[in-house]
Amino acid sequence: MTGTGTIDSVEQRIDALLQGAIDPHVHSGPSIAERGIDHLDLVVEASKAGFAAVVTKDHDYSGVMTAALIARHHPELRTKIYSSIVLNNVVGGFNPYAVEHMAAMGGKIVWMPTLAAENHLRWEKTAGWVHPASTQKIRPAAGIPVLDGGKSVRDDVKEVLDIIAKNDIVLASGHLHISETWLVFEEARRRGVNRLVLTHPEDIVDASMNDVRGIVAMGAFVEHSLCMFLEGSKFKTRTEEDLRKQIDAAGVDRTILCSDLGQTGVFSPLEGFRRGIRLCMDLGYSDPDIRKMVSTNAARAIGIEADLRDGRDGAGHGSPSA
């Protein structure tokens, strides 16, 4: 017996909660960084488990063309694959052409700079850790500012925000410092962006619980990287109780759990989801609340369907604030 029932019953609950799950933040390959799984194998594995969708993320390129190829040539796969763009150096930073292209090809998420965020580069120096994707295999990342000298959102950032608003896609905060995220999100709201996601407040971005509550009050979702909470993950920096505090600060209805996995030397995104669901069960969250955090909240945030069992969910369309 365990605290949540027999081993078999726990695994059955996890299996059930994976039906219609969505992982909106997966680092599958190919990539300049070492990856343990590629985009196609990711979708094959996720389909066997019953996932509704995955969203691939690479720090250096948009994967929309790969997603389109997989969808076209593998219609038998249950899991839908979408992709995103991260506004780092390789795509030209705040490049409106790149963002428009991604949106036109069905991309779902625009990430503010990650490895090229000025905050990330400061954090790397204090953390004593250098990301292998853009700072060891090619020329070092150059910081991409989001604010001007007067601490106002730059015009090139505003142009990208307008594209995000026009296409009704997600703006994710990436590795901006939380003080920058506040200003960018406020400007985004003024410009008509409806879909906002705060990226892993538990690490790198220096967000407090009050920041989490405030960002949620703005209408944003808060995305947590399971790899930062799970035993056996080389990315673990926080405790299980830290996850509870984060979830409770944002509320179950505004919390999205992602794997943030796909790298080598750690378990797969699917295994990360299994362990993450088990962790939530151990923390005492009900199955309906866990389903929100691993499926329907992401569907609402992104604007996709979450439930494959009957082809309809109601959470996959309409306003993300519904």
The 8 nearest C-alpha neighbors of each residue, nearest first, counted from 0:
[[1, 5, 4, 6, 2, 3, 7, 8],
 [2, 0, 4, 3, 5, 6, 9, 281],
 [1, 3, 4, 0, 281, 5, 280, 283],
 [2, 4, 1, 9, 281, 5, 280, 0],
 [5, 3, 1, 0, 2, 8, 9, 6],
 [6, 4, 0, 8, 7, 1, 9, 3],
 [5, 7, 9, 8, 10, 4, 0, 1],
 [8, 6, 10, 5, 9, 11, 4, 12],
 [9, 7, 11, 5, 10, 6, 4, 12],
 [8, 10, 12, 6, 11, 7, 4, 5],
 [11, 9, 13, 7, 12, 8, 14, 6],
 [10, 12, 14, 8, 13, 9, 15, 7],
 [13, 11, 15, 9, 10, 14, 8, 16],
 [12, 14, 10, 16, 15, 11, 17, 9],
 [15, 13, 11, 17, 12, 16, 10, 18],
 [14, 16, 12, 13, 17, 18, 11, 10],
 [15, 17, 13, 18, 14, 290, 12, 20],
 [18, 16, 20, 14, 15, 19, 50, 49],
 [19, 17, 49, 16, 15, 50, 20, 14],
 [18, 20, 51, 306, 50, 305, 307, 17],
 [21, 19, 294, 50, 17, 51, 18, 293],
 [22, 20, 52, 294, 53, 51, 50, 23],
 [21, 23, 53, 257, 24, 54, 258, 52],
 [24, 22, 54, 53, 257, 21, 25, 297],
 [23, 25, 259, 54, 257, 22, 55, 56],
 [26, 24, 55, 259, 260, 56, 27, 261],
 [27, 25, 261, 56, 260, 57, 55, 259],
 [28, 26, 261, 37, 38, 36, 25, 34],
 [29, 27, 37, 30, 34, 38, 36, 26],
 [28, 30, 37, 27, 34, 31, 38, 33],
 [31, 29, 28, 32, 33, 34, 57, 27],
 [30, 32, 132, 33, 29, 136, 133, 59],
 [33, 31, 132, 30, 131, 34, 133, 262],
 [34, 32, 263, 262, 31, 30, 35, 28],
 [35, 33, 262, 263, 28, 36, 261, 27],
 [34, 36, 263, 262, 261, 33, 37, 27],
 [37, 35, 27, 34, 261, 28, 41, 40],
 [36, 38, 28, 27, 40, 39, 29, 41],
 [37, 39, 41, 27, 40, 28, 42, 36],
 [40, 38, 42, 41, 37, 43, 69, 36],
 [39, 41, 43, 37, 42, 38, 44, 36],
 [40, 42, 38, 44, 39, 43, 37, 45],
 [41, 43, 45, 39, 44, 40, 46, 78],
 [44, 42, 40, 46, 41, 45, 39, 47],
 [45, 43, 41, 47, 42, 46, 40, 48],
 [44, 46, 42, 48, 50, 47, 43, 41],
 [47, 45, 78, 49, 77, 43, 48, 44],
 [46, 48, 44, 45, 49, 43, 50, 77],
 [47, 49, 45, 46, 50, 17, 44, 18],
 [48, 50, 18, 46, 47, 19, 17, 45],
 [51, 49, 20, 19, 45, 78, 18, 52],
 [50, 52, 19, 78, 20, 305, 21, 307],
 [53, 51, 79, 21, 78, 50, 80, 22],
 [52, 54, 22, 80, 23, 21, 81, 55],
 [55, 53, 23, 81, 82, 24, 80, 25],
 [56, 54, 82, 25, 24, 26, 81, 53],
 [55, 57, 26, 25, 83, 24, 82, 54],
 [58, 56, 59, 60, 26, 61, 55, 85],
 [57, 59, 85, 60, 56, 87, 113, 114],
 [60, 58, 57, 89, 87, 90, 85, 61],
 [61, 59, 57, 58, 62, 84, 90, 85],
 [60, 62, 84, 83, 63, 82, 57, 101],
 [63, 61, 82, 65, 64, 66, 60, 83],
 [62, 64, 66, 82, 65, 61, 106, 104],
 [65, 63, 67, 66, 62, 68, 104, 61],
 [64, 66, 68, 67, 62, 63, 69, 38],
 [65, 67, 63, 69, 64, 68, 80, 81],
 [66, 68, 64, 70, 65, 69, 71, 63],
 [69, 67, 65, 71, 70, 66, 72, 64],
 [70, 68, 66, 72, 71, 67, 73, 65],
 [71, 69, 67, 68, 73, 72, 74, 66],
 [72, 70, 68, 69, 73, 67, 74, 66],
 [71, 73, 69, 70, 68, 74, 67, 75],
 [74, 72, 75, 70, 69, 71, 76, 68],
 [73, 75, 76, 70, 72, 71, 77, 69],
 [76, 74, 73, 77, 72, 70, 78, 46],
 [77, 75, 74, 78, 46, 73, 43, 42],
 [78, 76, 46, 75, 79, 51, 49, 50],
 [79, 77, 51, 46, 52, 50, 76, 42],
 [78, 80, 52, 51, 77, 53, 81, 70],
 [81, 79, 53, 66, 52, 54, 78, 42],
 [82, 80, 54, 66, 106, 53, 55, 79],
 [81, 83, 55, 54, 106, 63, 62, 107],
 [82, 84, 108, 106, 61, 107, 56, 109],
 [83, 85, 61, 109, 110, 60, 86, 108],
 [84, 86, 110, 58, 87, 112, 109, 111],
 [87, 85, 92, 112, 111, 93, 110, 90],
 [86, 88, 92, 112, 115, 85, 89, 90],
 [89, 87, 91, 92, 90, 115, 140, 86],
 [88, 90, 59, 91, 87, 60, 92, 86],
 [91, 89, 88, 92, 87, 86, 60, 59],
 [92, 90, 88, 94, 89, 93, 87, 86],
 [91, 93, 86, 87, 88, 94, 90, 143],
 [94, 92, 86, 155, 156, 95, 91, 159],
 [93, 95, 91, 97, 96, 92, 98, 90],
 [96, 94, 98, 97, 159, 99, 93, 158],
 [97, 95, 99, 94, 98, 100, 101, 93],
 [96, 98, 100, 95, 94, 99, 101, 90],
 [97, 99, 95, 101, 100, 96, 102, 94],
 [98, 100, 102, 96, 101, 97, 95, 103],
 [101, 99, 103, 97, 98, 102, 96, 104],
 [100, 102, 106, 98, 104, 99, 103, 97],
 [101, 103, 106, 99, 105, 104, 100, 98],
 [102, 104, 100, 101, 105, 99, 106, 166],
 [105, 103, 101, 102, 106, 63, 100, 64],
 [104, 106, 102, 103, 107, 101, 63, 81],
 [107, 105, 102, 101, 82, 83, 104, 63],
 [106, 108, 168, 83, 169, 82, 105, 301],
 [109, 107, 169, 83, 168, 170, 106, 110],
 [110, 108, 170, 84, 83, 169, 171, 85],
 [111, 109, 85, 171, 173, 172, 84, 170],
 [110, 112, 173, 172, 86, 85, 171, 113],
 [113, 111, 116, 86, 87, 115, 173, 85],
 [112, 114, 174, 173, 116, 115, 111, 87],
 [115, 113, 116, 119, 112, 87, 140, 120],
 [116, 114, 142, 87, 113, 140, 112, 141],
 [117, 115, 112, 119, 113, 118, 142, 143],
 [116, 118, 142, 120, 119, 143, 115, 121],
 [117, 119, 121, 116, 120, 176, 175, 122],
 [120, 118, 122, 116, 121, 117, 174, 114],
 [119, 121, 123, 117, 122, 118, 116, 124],
 [122, 120, 118, 119, 124, 123, 117, 125],
 [121, 123, 119, 125, 120, 124, 126, 118],
 [124, 122, 126, 120, 128, 121, 125, 127],
 [123, 125, 127, 122, 121, 126, 120, 128],
 [124, 126, 122, 127, 123, 121, 128, 120],
 [127, 125, 123, 128, 124, 122, 129, 121],
 [128, 126, 124, 125, 123, 129, 122, 130],
 [127, 129, 123, 126, 130, 124, 125, 122],
 [128, 130, 123, 131, 134, 127, 135, 124],
 [129, 131, 132, 134, 128, 133, 135, 114],
 [132, 130, 135, 134, 133, 32, 129, 136],
 [133, 131, 32, 31, 130, 134, 136, 135],
 [134, 132, 137, 131, 135, 140, 136, 139],
 [133, 135, 139, 131, 140, 132, 130, 136],
 [134, 136, 131, 137, 133, 132, 139, 138],
 [135, 137, 133, 134, 132, 131, 138, 31],
 [138, 136, 135, 133, 134, 139, 132, 140],
 [137, 139, 134, 140, 133, 136, 135, 141],
 [140, 138, 134, 133, 141, 137, 135, 136],
 [139, 141, 115, 134, 133, 142, 138, 88],
 [142, 140, 115, 143, 139, 88, 117, 116],
 [141, 143, 117, 115, 116, 144, 140, 120],
 [142, 144, 116, 115, 117, 141, 92, 145],
 [145, 143, 146, 142, 117, 116, 147, 153],
 [144, 146, 153, 152, 156, 143, 147, 179],
 [147, 145, 152, 153, 151, 150, 144, 148],
 [146, 148, 150, 149, 151, 153, 152, 145],
 [149, 147, 150, 146, 151, 153, 152, 144],
 [148, 150, 147, 151, 146, 152, 153, 145],
 [151, 149, 146, 147, 148, 152, 182, 153],
 [152, 150, 146, 149, 147, 153, 148, 182],
 [151, 153, 146, 145, 147, 183, 154, 156],
 [152, 154, 146, 156, 147, 155, 145, 151],
 [153, 155, 157, 156, 158, 152, 147, 159],
 [156, 154, 158, 157, 153, 93, 159, 94],
 [155, 157, 159, 153, 154, 158, 93, 160],
 [158, 156, 160, 154, 159, 155, 161, 153],
 [159, 157, 155, 161, 156, 160, 154, 162],
 [158, 160, 162, 156, 161, 157, 95, 163],
 [161, 159, 157, 163, 162, 158, 187, 164],
 [160, 162, 164, 158, 159, 163, 165, 157],
 [163, 161, 165, 159, 164, 160, 166, 158],
 [162, 164, 160, 166, 161, 168, 165, 167],
 [165, 163, 192, 167, 161, 191, 162, 166],
 [166, 164, 162, 163, 167, 161, 191, 192],
 [165, 167, 163, 164, 168, 162, 102, 103],
 [168, 166, 164, 165, 163, 193, 192, 169],
 [169, 167, 107, 163, 166, 108, 194, 170],
 [170, 168, 108, 194, 195, 109, 107, 301],
 [169, 171, 195, 109, 108, 110, 194, 196],
 [172, 170, 196, 110, 173, 197, 195, 109],
 [171, 173, 111, 197, 198, 110, 180, 175],
 [174, 172, 111, 113, 110, 198, 171, 112],
 [175, 173, 113, 204, 119, 116, 112, 172],
 [176, 174, 173, 118, 116, 179, 204, 180],
 [175, 177, 204, 179, 178, 118, 180, 205],
 [176, 178, 180, 179, 206, 204, 205, 175],
 [179, 177, 176, 181, 180, 182, 175, 206],
 [180, 178, 176, 182, 177, 181, 175, 183],
 [179, 181, 177, 183, 182, 178, 184, 175],
 [182, 180, 184, 179, 178, 183, 185, 177],
 [181, 183, 185, 179, 180, 184, 186, 178],
 [182, 184, 180, 186, 185, 181, 187, 179],
 [185, 183, 187, 181, 186, 182, 180, 188],
 [186, 184, 182, 188, 187, 183, 181, 189],
 [185, 187, 189, 183, 184, 188, 182, 190],
 [188, 186, 184, 190, 192, 185, 189, 160],
 [187, 189, 192, 185, 191, 190, 186, 184],
 [188, 190, 186, 187, 191, 185, 192, 184],
 [191, 189, 187, 188, 192, 186, 161, 164],
 [190, 192, 188, 164, 189, 193, 187, 161],
 [193, 191, 164, 188, 187, 194, 190, 163],
 [192, 194, 191, 195, 167, 188, 164, 319],
 [193, 195, 169, 192, 300, 170, 168, 319],
 [194, 196, 219, 170, 169, 171, 220, 193],
 [197, 195, 171, 220, 219, 221, 198, 170],
 [196, 198, 221, 172, 171, 222, 220, 199],
 [197, 199, 222, 172, 173, 200, 196, 171],
 [200, 198, 223, 201, 222, 224, 202, 197],
 [201, 199, 206, 202, 198, 204, 205, 197],
 [202, 200, 199, 206, 203, 205, 223, 204],
 [201, 203, 200, 204, 199, 205, 236, 206],
 [202, 204, 205, 122, 174, 119, 201, 200],
 [203, 205, 176, 177, 206, 202, 174, 200],
 [206, 204, 203, 177, 176, 202, 207, 200],
 [207, 205, 200, 177, 204, 210, 208, 201],
 [208, 206, 210, 209, 211, 205, 200, 201],
 [207, 209, 211, 210, 248, 212, 206, 245],
 [208, 210, 212, 207, 211, 213, 248, 206],
 [209, 211, 207, 213, 208, 212, 206, 214],
 [212, 210, 208, 214, 209, 213, 249, 215],
 [213, 211, 209, 215, 210, 249, 214, 248],
 [212, 214, 216, 210, 215, 211, 209, 217],
 [213, 215, 217, 211, 216, 212, 219, 210],
 [214, 216, 219, 218, 217, 212, 213, 220],
 [215, 217, 213, 218, 214, 212, 219, 211],
 [218, 216, 214, 215, 219, 213, 185, 184],
 [217, 219, 215, 216, 320, 220, 214, 195],
 [220, 218, 195, 215, 196, 217, 214, 221],
 [219, 221, 196, 253, 254, 215, 195, 197],
 [222, 220, 197, 254, 196, 255, 253, 198],
 [223, 221, 255, 198, 199, 256, 197, 254],
 [222, 224, 199, 256, 257, 225, 255, 221],
 [225, 223, 257, 259, 226, 258, 227, 199],
 [224, 226, 258, 227, 228, 257, 275, 223],
 [225, 227, 224, 228, 229, 234, 232, 258],
 [226, 228, 235, 234, 225, 236, 224, 237],
 [229, 227, 237, 235, 225, 226, 238, 239],
 [230, 228, 226, 232, 235, 227, 231, 225],
 [229, 231, 232, 228, 235, 233, 226, 274],
 [230, 232, 229, 233, 265, 235, 266, 234],
 [233, 231, 234, 235, 230, 229, 265, 226],
 [232, 234, 235, 265, 231, 264, 226, 227],
 [233, 235, 227, 232, 226, 236, 228, 229],
 [236, 234, 227, 228, 232, 233, 237, 226],
 [237, 235, 227, 234, 228, 238, 202, 201],
 [238, 236, 228, 235, 227, 241, 239, 201],
 [239, 237, 241, 240, 228, 242, 236, 229],
 [238, 240, 242, 241, 228, 243, 237, 278],
 [239, 241, 243, 242, 238, 244, 282, 237],
 [240, 242, 238, 244, 239, 243, 237, 245],
 [243, 241, 245, 239, 240, 244, 246, 238],
 [242, 244, 240, 246, 241, 245, 247, 239],
 [245, 243, 241, 247, 242, 246, 248, 240],
 [244, 246, 242, 248, 243, 247, 241, 249],
 [247, 245, 243, 249, 248, 244, 250, 242],
 [246, 248, 250, 244, 245, 249, 243, 251],
 [249, 247, 245, 246, 250, 212, 244, 208],
 [250, 248, 246, 247, 212, 253, 211, 215],
 [251, 249, 247, 252, 246, 253, 248, 254],
 [250, 252, 254, 253, 246, 288, 292, 249],
 [251, 253, 250, 254, 291, 296, 292, 249],
 [254, 252, 220, 251, 250, 249, 221, 296],
 [253, 255, 221, 251, 292, 252, 220, 222],
 [256, 254, 222, 292, 297, 221, 296, 223],
 [255, 257, 223, 293, 292, 222, 224, 225],
 [258, 256, 22, 224, 24, 259, 23, 225],
 [257, 259, 260, 225, 268, 224, 271, 226],
 [260, 258, 25, 24, 224, 257, 226, 26],
 [261, 259, 258, 268, 25, 26, 262, 267],
 [260, 262, 26, 27, 35, 34, 36, 268],
 [263, 261, 34, 35, 260, 33, 26, 265],
 [264, 262, 35, 34, 265, 33, 261, 266],
 [263, 265, 262, 266, 233, 35, 232, 34],
 [264, 266, 263, 232, 233, 262, 267, 231],
 [267, 265, 270, 271, 268, 264, 232, 260],
 [266, 268, 270, 269, 261, 271, 260, 265],
 [267, 269, 271, 260, 270, 258, 261, 272],
 [270, 268, 272, 271, 267, 273, 45, 44],
 [269, 271, 273, 267, 272, 268, 266, 274],
 [272, 270, 268, 274, 269, 273, 258, 275],
 [273, 271, 275, 269, 270, 274, 276, 258],
 [274, 272, 270, 276, 275, 271, 277, 269],
 [273, 275, 277, 271, 272, 276, 278, 270],
 [274, 276, 272, 278, 277, 273, 271, 225],
 [275, 277, 279, 273, 278, 274, 272, 280],
 [278, 276, 280, 274, 275, 279, 281, 273],
 [277, 279, 275, 281, 276, 280, 274, 282],
 [280, 278, 282, 276, 281, 277, 284, 275],
 [279, 281, 277, 283, 282, 278, 284, 276],
 [282, 280, 278, 283, 279, 277, 3, 2],
 [283, 281, 279, 280, 284, 278, 243, 239],
 [282, 284, 280, 281, 285, 279, 3, 278],
 [283, 285, 280, 279, 282, 288, 289, 286],
 [286, 284, 288, 287, 289, 283, 280, 279],
 [285, 287, 289, 288, 290, 284, 16, 280],
 [288, 286, 290, 285, 289, 291, 284, 16],
 [289, 287, 291, 285, 290, 286, 284, 251],
 [290, 288, 286, 292, 291, 287, 293, 285],
 [291, 289, 287, 293, 288, 292, 294, 286],
 [290, 292, 295, 288, 296, 289, 294, 293],
 [291, 293, 255, 289, 290, 254, 256, 294],
 [294, 292, 290, 256, 20, 291, 21, 289],
 [295, 293, 20, 21, 291, 290, 297, 296],
 [294, 296, 291, 298, 297, 305, 314, 299],
 [297, 295, 299, 291, 298, 294, 292, 255],
 [296, 298, 300, 299, 295, 294, 255, 301],
 [297, 299, 295, 315, 303, 296, 301, 302],
 [300, 298, 319, 296, 302, 315, 297, 314],
 [299, 301, 297, 319, 298, 302, 194, 296],
 [300, 302, 298, 299, 303, 297, 169, 107],
 [301, 303, 316, 299, 315, 298, 300, 317],
 [304, 302, 315, 298, 301, 316, 305, 299],
 [305, 303, 315, 298, 306, 312, 314, 311],
 [304, 306, 19, 298, 51, 295, 315, 294],
 [305, 307, 19, 312, 308, 311, 310, 304],
 [308, 306, 310, 19, 309, 51, 305, 311],
 [307, 309, 306, 310, 19, 18, 311, 49],
 [310, 308, 311, 307, 306, 312, 19, 305],
 [311, 309, 307, 308, 306, 312, 304, 305],
 [310, 312, 309, 306, 313, 304, 307, 305],
 [311, 313, 306, 314, 305, 315, 304, 310],
 [312, 314, 315, 311, 316, 304, 317, 305],
 [315, 313, 312, 299, 316, 295, 298, 304],
 [314, 316, 304, 303, 298, 302, 299, 313],
 [317, 315, 302, 314, 303, 313, 299, 318],
 [316, 318, 319, 302, 315, 321, 299, 314],
 [317, 319, 320, 321, 316, 299, 193, 302],
 [320, 318, 299, 300, 321, 194, 317, 193],
 [319, 321, 318, 218, 299, 300, 193, 219],
 [320, 318, 319, 317, 299, 314, 316, 300]]
